[in-house]
Amino acid sequence: MVRGLIWLAGALALAGLFLLALSGICGNPGSFPALSRYFCNRPLPAPLRPAPPGEPAAPSR
């Protein structure tokens, strides 16, 4: 019985760590773009590109 409770607590702890890891991946999609595309349901931000010569740079956010 005790062994089963320890196993259950360990499985719940691993599930919690997995959810925290997914939260981190979805919070910062630039670090793991392939995982973010697979697990997160929002589009990735567009990559930043320098402005072409002769055009003003885009304002920073």
N, C-alpha and C positions, 0 to 999 in steps of 0.2 A: 504494500500500500504506500509506504513512504517513498519507495523507488518510483512509483507512478506519479506521485505528486512532484517529486524533483524533476522528472522527465517533463511533466506538464509545465512547470515553472520555466524550465529551460527553453521549451518550444515557444512559450509566450514571449520570453525575453528576446529570442532570435527574431520572432515576427515583429516585435517592436523596433528592434535595430534595423530590420529591413525597411520598415515604413519610414523611419527617420532618414535612412540613406536615400530613399526615393524622394523624400521631401527636399533634401539637399540638392539632388540632381535636378528637380523641377524648379528649385529656387534660383539656381545658377546654371542655365542650360548651355552656356559656352564651354564649361569644363568637360562635359561628356555629351557632345551633340547627338551621337547615334542613340545613346540611351534615352536622352531627352525626347527625341523624336518617337521612340517606341513607347515609353511609359507616360509621358505627359501629353495632355490633350490640348495644348496651345501651340501655336506656330513659333518657330525659333525667330529671334530677332535677325534682321537683315545685317549682313556683315558691313562694317564701316569701310568706305572707300574714299580716297582723297578726291577732292573736287578737280574736275578737268581744268587745264590752264585757261585763264580768262574768266572763270566763273567764281563768284564768291563762295567761300566755304559755308557749309551748313552750320547753323547755330547749335551750340552744345546745349544739352538738356540740363 
